[in-house]
Amino acid sequence: MSIKGSDLLVQVLLNWGVDHVYGLPGDSIDTVVDSLRSEQEKIDFIHVRHEEVATLAASSYAKLTGKLGVALSIGGPGAIHMLNGMYDAKMDNVPMLVLAGQVVTDVANTKFFQEVDLPNLFADVAVYNKLVESADTISEVANQAIQTAYEKKRRGGAYNPKRRFNGKSQDAGFTRTHV
């Protein structure tokens, strides 16, 4: 039995002591939301009404607690809306991890509906950028992203495109990271 990438991601968050994630559920991140739900005794998923609110809340949480702020959103317009909160964290020098969905890998780079070039979009506000090609590297990338966020005391982000593995559509869980 294999472990979903989203479960591995949530385990990394737990290992780092993350106890709050702010976000807005959507298709490209549903598996992450499901994995968070399975750990709801340990991590509170705070459902917000707008992606900007998720990053502003995560930034505020980091400012008030000194802990990592974590925000979750779909890709495309949802990820674009996260920029203000990411800049808030950057300007106040607090650690934040942003997780954003993305289109299915099979249609990447085809101008598919809601596809946005997130690495370029987040380039100015991020200090770490890594594309995860499979669930096998999710833990390593997530750990590096969080470590970098704490070391740099800055904001971060990640993308979560769905990928196809072994002919089945499976969640890669954590596909690009910006910290």
MIKE-744880 format. One line per 2 residues: for each residue z, x, y of N, C-alpha, C. Coordinates in pm, whole numbers, plus 32768, in hexadecimal, padded with zeros to 4 digits. Atoms other than C-alpha are relative to their C-alpha. Example, Ala and Ser with C-alpha at 12.3 -4.5 7.8 and 13.67 -1.06 7.14 Angstrom:
2
8000 8059 7F89 830C 84CE 7E3E 8000 805A 8078 ~ 7FFA 7FAE 7F89 82CA 8557 7F96 8049 7FB3 806D
end
This chain:
179
8000 8054 7F89 8000 8000 8000 8000 8058 807C ~ 8009 7FAF 7F87 7F9A 8092 814E 8050 7FC0 8070
7FB6 802E 7F8C 805C 8077 8290 7F9F 7FF3 8075 ~ 8057 8015 7F8D 7FAB 7FE7 83C0 8021 8062 806F
7FED 7FA7 7F8E 7F7A 80C8 84EB 8062 7FC7 8065 ~ 7FA4 803E 7FA0 8035 7FCF 85C3 8091 800C 7FD2
7F78 7FEC 8033 8166 7FE9 84DE 802E 8090 8016 ~ 7FDF 7F74 7FE6 8158 8164 84FC 8022 8015 8093
7FE6 7FF5 7F71 8148 8145 8676 808A 7FCB 8022 ~ 7F7E 803B 7FE4 8276 8060 8682 8070 8058 7FC8
7F9B 7FA5 8037 8335 8151 85A1 8016 8077 805D ~ 7FF2 7F92 7FA0 82EE 826B 8697 8050 7FD1 8079
7FB4 8034 7F8E 836C 8191 87B4 8094 7FF5 7FDF ~ 7F74 8009 802A 84AB 814A 86F2 8041 8089 7FF6
7FC9 7F79 800D 84DB 82BB 86A5 8021 803D 8087 ~ 7FE7 7FCD 7F79 84CE 8305 881B 8065 7FA9 804B
7F9A 8053 7FC1 85D0 81F7 8864 7FCA 7F94 805C ~ 8039 806A 7FAD 84E1 8101 8907 803C 7F7A 7FD5
7FC5 8082 8021 858B 7FAE 891C 7FC3 7F8C 804F ~ 8046 8067 7FB4 84A9 7EF1 8A0F 7F6C 8024 800A
808F 7FF1 7FE8 8330 7EC2 8A1C 7FD6 7F85 8050 ~ 802F 806B 7FA9 8294 7DF3 8B32 7F6B 7FEE 7FEB
808E 8010 8018 8145 7D55 8AF3 7FCF 7F72 7FFC ~ 8047 807E 8008 804A 7C41 8AD6 7FAA 8005 7F83
804D 7FFC 807D 7FC5 7BF7 8977 7F6D 7FDD 8015 ~ 808F 801E 7FFE 7E51 7BE6 8934 7FBF 8036 7F84
8048 7FE2 807C 7D4B 7C16 8828 8006 8093 7FD8 ~ 800A 7F72 8026 7D2C 7D92 8834 8087 8041 7FE5
7F7B 7FC6 8019 7EA5 7DC8 881B 8058 7FA6 7FAA ~ 7FB0 805D 804F 7F13 7CAA 873A 804D 8044 7F8F
7FB9 7FBE 806E 7F6C 7D94 861C 8079 804D 8033 ~ 7F8C 7FBA 7FC5 8050 7E5E 8702 806D 7F9A 8020
7F9F 8068 7FE2 80F8 7D1E 8778 8042 7FCE 7F7F ~ 7FC7 8028 8081 8126 7CB3 860C 8062 8068 7FCC
7FA6 7F96 802D 81C2 7E04 85B8 807F 8004 8054 ~ 7F89 8008 7FAA 82AA 7DE7 86E4 8056 7F88 7FD7
7FB7 8077 802A 8309 7C89 8670 8051 801C 7F82 ~ 7FB8 7FE2 807C 836B 7D13 851C 807B 8058 8019
7F8C 7FAD 7FDC 8461 7DFC 85CE 804B 7FC5 8078 ~ 7FC6 8040 7F8A 84DE 7CFE 86CC 8098 800F 800B
7F70 7FE5 7FF9 8648 7D4C 8674 801C 8084 8049 ~ 7FEE 7F7B 7FC6 8612 7EAE 86F9 7FB3 8015 8082
8053 7FF2 7F87 8501 7E8E 8802 7FE6 7F75 8038 ~ 8020 807D 7FBC 84EA 7D73 88FD 7F73 8007 8038
8084 800C 7FC3 8385 7D11 894A 800D 7F98 806E ~ 7FF4 8058 7F8D 838D 7C7C 8AA6 7F73 7FD1 8025
8084 803B 7FE6 8261 7B93 8ACD 7FF5 7FE1 8095 ~ 8016 8015 7F71 81E7 7BA4 8C34 7F82 7FAC 8014
8074 8055 7FE4 80DC 7AD2 8CDF 7F89 804B 8039 ~ 806E 7FB2 7FC9 8007 7BEC 8D69 8017 8092 7FDB
7FF6 7F75 802D 7FBC 7D50 8CFC 803E 805A 806A ~ 7FC3 7FB1 7F96 801D 7DDD 8E4F 8098 7FF5 7FFB
7F70 8015 800C 8176 7D45 8E21 8038 8054 7F8D ~ 7FD1 7FB0 8072 8192 7DF6 8CD0 8019 8090 8029
7FEE 7F73 7FD9 815F 7F4F 8D69 8068 800E 806E ~ 7F99 7FF8 7F98 8234 7F06 8E9B 808B 7FEE 7FC3
7F80 8012 8044 834C 7E89 8DB8 8025 807D 7FB0 ~ 7FE5 7F86 804E 832B 7FBA 8CD5 8027 8073 805C
7FDE 7F98 7F9F 8331 80A0 8E03 808D 7FEA 8037 ~ 7F7A 8020 7FCE 8464 7FEF 8E8F 806B 801B 7F97
7FA2 7FE6 806E 8510 8000 8D3D 801B 8096 7FF5 ~ 7FF0 7F6E 8009 84D2 8178 8D31 8052 8035 8076
7FB5 7FD5 7F89 8558 81A3 8E94 8094 7FE0 7FF2 ~ 7F75 802D 8007 8695 80E0 8E4B 804E 803B 7F8B
7FBA 7FD2 8078 86E4 816B 8CF2 7FEB 8093 7FE0 ~ 8024 7F77 8026 8640 82C2 8CDF 7FB8 8007 7F7B
8047 8006 807F 85A0 8250 8B9A 7F6B 7FED 8017 ~ 8090 8016 7FFC 842E 8237 8B4B 7FE2 7F6D 801A
8033 8086 7FEB 838B 8102 8BDD 7F81 7FEF 7FAD ~ 8075 8016 8055 8287 8068 8AF4 7FBF 7F7B 8027
804D 8077 7FDE 8175 7F71 8B54 7F8D 7FF1 7F9D ~ 8066 801E 8063 8078 7EC8 8A6E 7FA0 7F97 8037
8064 805E 7FCE 7F33 7E18 8AC5 7F7F 800B 7FB0 ~ 8088 7FF8 8034 7DD8 7DC4 8A4D 7FB2 8066 8052
8055 7FA5 7FB4 7CC0 7EA9 8ABB 7FB4 7FB6 806C ~ 8054 803F 7F9B 7BB5 7E5B 8BBA 804D 7FDD 807D
7FBD 8026 7F84 7C39 7D95 8CE1 8098 800D 7FF8 ~ 7F70 7FF0 800F 7D9A 7D9D 8C54 802C 808E 801E
7FE0 7F73 7FE6 7D9C 7F18 8C59 7FEE 8023 8093 ~ 8016 7FE7 7F71 7D0C 7F1D 8DB8 8077 7FCE 8052
7F8E 8039 7FB8 7E2A 7E3F 8E2E 807D 8057 7FF6 ~ 7F89 7FAD 8015 7F24 7F41 8DAE 8008 8076 8061
8004 7F89 7FAA 7EBE 8049 8EAD 806E 8004 806A ~ 7F9B 7FFC 7F96 7FAD 7FE3 8FC5 8088 802C 7FCB
7F80 7FD8 803A 80DE 8002 8EE4 7FFF 8090 7FD1 ~ 800B 7F74 8029 805F 814B 8E5B 800E 805D 8078
7FF2 7FAE 7F88 803D 81D5 8FBB 808F 7FF9 8036 ~ 7F74 800B 7FD8 8199 8152 900B 8055 8064 7FB2
7FB6 7FA0 8053 8223 821D 8EE7 7FDC 808F 8025 ~ 802B 7F78 7FDB 8155 834C 8F4B 8042 802C 8082
7FCB 7FDB 7F7D 81CA 8347 90B4 8097 8012 7FFE ~ 7F6F 7FF2 800C 8337 831D 904E 8029 805D 7F8F
7FE6 7F97 8063 8316 841F 8F39 8058 7FD2 7F8C ~ 7FB2 8032 8071 839B 834C 8E19 7FA9 7FFD 7F82
804D 8000 807D 8335 8357 8CA8 7FD5 7F72 7FD9 ~ 8032 8082 8029 8259 8237 8C3D 7F8C 8013 7F9E
806C 8003 8061 8175 81F2 8B16 7FB9 7F7A 800E ~ 804F 8079 7FF4 805C 80F7 8B42 7FA6 7FF6 7F86
8051 801A 8077 7FB7 8063 8A0D 7F9D 7F93 8023 ~ 8067 8063 7FDE 7E6D 7FB1 8A46 7F9D 7FF3 7F8D
8064 801A 8067 7D7F 7F10 8952 7F77 8030 802C ~ 8089 7FD8 7FE3 7C0E 7F5E 8941 7FA6 7FB3 7F9F
805E 8046 8058 7AD6 7ECF 88A0 7FFC 8044 7F77 ~ 8010 7FCB 8087 7A92 7EFF 872E 7FA5 807B 8006
804A 7F82 7FFB 7A10 805F 86EF 7F6C 7FEE 7FE3 ~ 808D 8015 8022 78CC 7FDA 8658 7FA9 7FDD 8079
804E 8026 7F8A 7863 7F59 87AF 8024 8053 807B ~ 7FDC 7FA9 7F90 78F7 806C 8886 7F84 803F 803D
806E 7FC1 7FB5 7810 80FD 898F 7F7F 7FAE 7FFD ~ 8075 8057 7FFF 7727 7FD0 897F 8005 7F9B 8073
7FE9 805F 7F92 77A1 7F1E 8ABB 8029 7F78 7FC9 ~ 7FCF 8079 8040 7844 7E1F 89D7 805E 7FB5 8060
7FAA 8055 7FAE 7908 7CFE 8A72 808A 803F 8011 ~ 7F7F 7FC8 7FD8 7A3F 7D86 8B23 8012 8093 7FDE
7FF4 7F70 8017 79F1 7EF0 8AC9 8004 8047 8087 ~ 7FEF 7FB0 7F87 7A69 7FDC 8BDA 8017 8090 7FD6
7FEC 7F71 801B 7A61 8158 8BE2 808E 8025 802B ~ 7F73 7FED 7FDD 7BDC 8174 8BDA 8026 8092 8017
7FDB 7F74 7FE1 7BF1 82F2 8BC6 7FDF 8026 8090 ~ 8023 7FE2 7F74 7B39 830F 8D12 8052 7FAC 8061
7FB1 8058 7FAB 7BF3 81E6 8DA5 808C 8039 8018 ~ 7F77 7FCF 7FF7 7D45 8284 8D5B 800A 8096 801E
7FFF 7F6E 7FF1 7CE0 83EF 8D9D 805E 8031 806D ~ 7FAC 7FD0 7F92 7D94 8410 8EEA 8094 7FE4 7FEA
7F75 802A 800E 7ED2 8366 8E78 803D 802F 7F7B ~ 7FD2 7FD5 8084 7EF1 8406 8D1E 7FFB 8097 7FF2
7FFF 7F70 801A 7F48 8562 8CA4 7FE4 8021 7F6E ~ 801B 7FED 808F 7EFE 8531 8B30 7F96 7F9C 7FD6
806D 8058 8028 7DC1 84A3 8A97 7FD1 8028 7F75 ~ 8023 7FDE 808A 7D80 8495 8922 7FC9 7F85 7FBB
803B 806A 8051 7C9B 83C0 884F 802F 800F 7F71 ~ 7FD2 8000 808B 7D35 8369 8700 7F91 7FC5 7FAB
806F 802D 8053 7C26 834F 85FA 802C 7FAE 7F87 ~ 7FCF 804C 8073 7D00 82BF 84E5 8096 7FED 800B
7F70 801A 8001 7E58 8235 849F 804F 807B 7FD3 ~ 7FBB 7F88 8031 7EAA 8384 83FC 8038 8057 8070
7FD3 7FAB 7F92 7ED6 8428 8551 804F 7FB5 806A ~ 7FBB 8051 7F9B 7F83 830E 860B 808A 8037 8021
7F78 7FCF 7FE7 80E3 8395 85DF 7FFF 8081 8050 ~ 8009 7F7F 7FB9 8081 84F2 8651 7FDB 7FEB 8093
802D 8017 7F76 7FCB 8475 8786 806A 7FB5 8050 ~ 7F99 804C 7FB9 80D8 8379 87E2 8077 8059 8022
7F92 7FA3 7FE4 81E8 8481 87C2 7FDD 8060 8070 ~ 802B 7FA3 7F97 8120 8574 8898 7FF9 7FB9 8087
8009 804D 7F84 80DF 8465 899B 808A 7FEA 803E ~ 7F79 801B 7FCE 824F 840E 89B9 8044 8081 802C
7FC6 7F7F 7FDA 82BF 8578 89BB 7FC8 802E 8086 ~ 803F 7FD8 7F82 81C6 85C1 8AD1 8033 7FA9 8073
7FCD 8059 7F97 823C 8490 8B96 808A 802D 802E ~ 7F7B 7FD1 7FDB 83A2 8511 8B8B 7FFB 8089 8044
8009 7F7A 7FC6 8342 8679 8BD4 7FC8 7FFC 808D ~ 8040 8009 7F7C 8267 861B 8CFA 8042 7F97 8057
7FC0 806F 7FB9 8342 84F2 8D5C 7F98 7FAD 8049 ~ 806D 804E 7FC6 8203 8435 8D96 7FD7 7F91 7FA2
8030 8077 8043 814B 8307 8D1D 7F9A 8021 7F94 ~ 8062 7FE7 8068 806A 82E1 8BF6 7FBF 7F81 7FD0
8044 8074 8037 7F87 81FE 8B37 7FC2 801F 7F7B ~ 8042 7FF0 8081 7EDE 81C6 89EF 7FA3 7F8C 7FEC
805A 806D 8024 7DC2 80F9 8966 800D 7FE3 7F6D ~ 7FEF 802E 8089 7DBD 8035 8826 7F83 7FB8 7FCF
8074 8046 8037 7C59 7FEA 87B5 8015 7FE0 7F6C ~ 8001 801B 8090 7C30 7F45 8665 7F90 8054 7FC4
8064 7FAC 8042 7B73 8023 8573 7FDE 7FC5 7F78 ~ 8023 8027 8089 7AC4 7FF4 8429 8020 8075 7FA4
7FDD 7F9C 8065 7B5C 80B4 8307 7FE3 7FC4 7F77 ~ 801F 802C 8088 7AD9 8096 81A4 7FBE 7F77 7FFC
8048 807E 8000 79F9 7F74 8201 804F 7F88 802F ~ 7FAE 806E 7FD1 7B1A 7EA0 827E 8029 801B 8090
7FD0 7FF1 7F77 7B7B 7E61 83E5 8096 8012 7FFA ~ 7F71 7FE4 8001 7CCE 7F04 840A 802A 802F 8089
7FCA 7FD5 7F80 7DAE 7F4D 852F 8015 8096 7FFF ~ 7FE5 7F71 7FEF 7DA3 80B6 859E 8086 8011 8044
7F79 8004 7FCB 7EDE 805D 865B 8015 8049 8082 ~ 7FE3 7FAE 7F8B 7ECC 8166 8768 7F8B 805E 800C
807C 7FB7 8009 7D7F 81F2 87C5 7FE8 8064 806E ~ 800F 7F9B 7F98 7D7D 82A2 8914 8081 8005 804E
7F80 7FF4 7FBD 7EA4 8326 89CF 7FF1 8045 8085 ~ 7FFA 7FC2 7F7C 7EDE 8373 8B3B 8091 800A 8028
7F78 7FF0 7FCE 8026 8403 8BB1 7FFD 8055 807B
end
